[in-house]
């Protein structure tokens, strides 16, 4: 069975986003479509579609006669993005608590346990994967495509910032804050899920200001 162009584009998007978020493609780096196509093993047409999406997400920008540039982190824009993410994340958490299926609630309980275990083992790679899985389940469970479409790229920017500055952070505290959101959603506690989401975003804002020595 052949893979559709749409799914290849989605695969390319996820692969390149992961490379950016994990700093395999660090801020300020430049690459060509051809070289990247070889690295990810996906043809240029679906890769180009993926790069257009990443450009819309402000993670890359095309530079004439140079190639594709991975954007730098703009501090003022990043802090504004966190303020926006707080509103959307709270909405998603509250709606997910009301609308999640029994299977989604079960998955969230399992991930809540696993993400704390990953932090106790100081396994930042596992933590990042579980964080991404958590976001995807919550976004789907909210049954609000407009909210999760708007917030997806913000989560990618936050994961990249975390990768750059994680030496300033407490992996365990972050994991516990994520776990609380997942448990509240799994329990169907909409008010608690919203409050837990705000607590995580307040932590991320404090972490950002500490990492950048803004206080």
Secondary structure, DSSP 8 states (H G I E B T S, - for coil): ----HHHHHHHHHHHHHHHHHTTTT-TT-EE-HHHHHHHHT--HHHHHHHHHHHHHTTSEEEETTTEEEE----HHHHHHHHHHHHHHHHHHHHHHHHH--HHHHHHHHHHHHHHHHHHHTT-HHHHHHHHHHHHHHHHHHTT-HHHHHHHHHHHHHHHHHHHHHGGGS-HHHHHHHHHHHHHHHHTT-HHHHHHHHHHHHHHHHHHHHHHTT--
